[in-house]
Amino acid sequence: MFQSAGIAPRANDQGDAFVLDAILITAGIVVIACSLFYKLLLLLYQADQRAAERRREKSLRDDRPGWF
């Protein structure tokens, strides 16, 4: 088909496709890794916020005058 139009396919067209596939796969892996890392940081931040809230509640309970 290409030869009738005067365009000869290059010998390394398959190699170019594999390089492009490798680049896209690598970019996909990087995006997924960054997304998981972000979710981990978000979970750690939320856990820290919950722990801080529990500490605040405990300190407020300790400050109240009790029976003893």
Contacts in CASP RR format, 6 or more apart in sequence:
PFRMAT RR
TARGET T0000
AUTHOR 0000-0000-0000
METHOD contacts of the structure
MODEL  1
MFQSAGIAPRANDQGDAFVLDAILITAGIVVIACSLFYKLLLLLYQADQR
AAERRREKSLRDDRPGWF
2 8 0 8 1.000
2 9 0 8 1.000
END
